[in-house]
Amino acid sequence: MRRFLRDNGMSIAFLGLFLAAVIGQAIAGHADFNHTAQGHGDPTISLGRYVLSSDFGSAVMENWQSEYLQFTLFILLTVWLLQRGSPESKELDKVGLESDEQQKVGPHAQQNSPLWAKLSGIRRTLYENSLVLVMSTFWLGTWLAQSLTGVAEYNADQLDHQEDPLSWSQYITSAHFWENTLQNWQSEFLAVGSMAILAVYLRQRGSPESKPVGAPHGATGVEG
């Protein structure tokens, strides 16, 4: 058990933090929802019902989809784009998809390489791009979920104010949907861009997200 916890400490820690944050969000959101309901003279709801509501679902999905978009774009753009001096960038002579020898696929695969890395054709192509395929699927799925929960929440508010509800297609072209979407996207893009630039000049000893403390500012990727 101790070895399992050591070998999987990062995923276990982040899973724990995620669950704690989601539970905290549900409790705080439930209290805020009922406070607003009381202010409008509407009935309050239980925590269980709130967690299954479009109000909670929309808030969660808005954040999930922006996170998965961030990683999808980061995975794709870092294939071709470089940032001199940043550990978030590949080394300057490795731009692009790289050779089969560099990627250790096909005849260059090692004995302990994954099976699909040793093959050719569609299976290897899928495996070569499996990370971005899965991440983009998560992003599209959570973005769709955001739009479905969002239109339900928006229409409930519309009916509350005796205004006409919107169809799903009308909602995803509305200013309300895109304001909620873009406010999450811009923060993710700012965070990634800041990390790429700041890591050129700043260090965190022992972190794989940082170059070695004594590495020169110009050292790119794992050159340090």
Secondary structure, DSSP 4 states (H G I P E B T S, - for coil): -HHHHHHTHHHHHHHHHHHHHHHHHHHHHHHHHHHHHHHTTPPP--HHHHHTSHHHHHHHHHHHHHHHHHHHHHHHHHHH---TT-TTS--TT--SS--HHHHT-GGG--TTS-GGGS--THHHHHHHTHHHHHHHHHHHHHHHHHHHHHHHHHHHHHHHTT-----HHHHTTSHHHHHHHHHHHHHHHHHHHHHHHHHHH---TT-TTS--TTS-TT--TT--
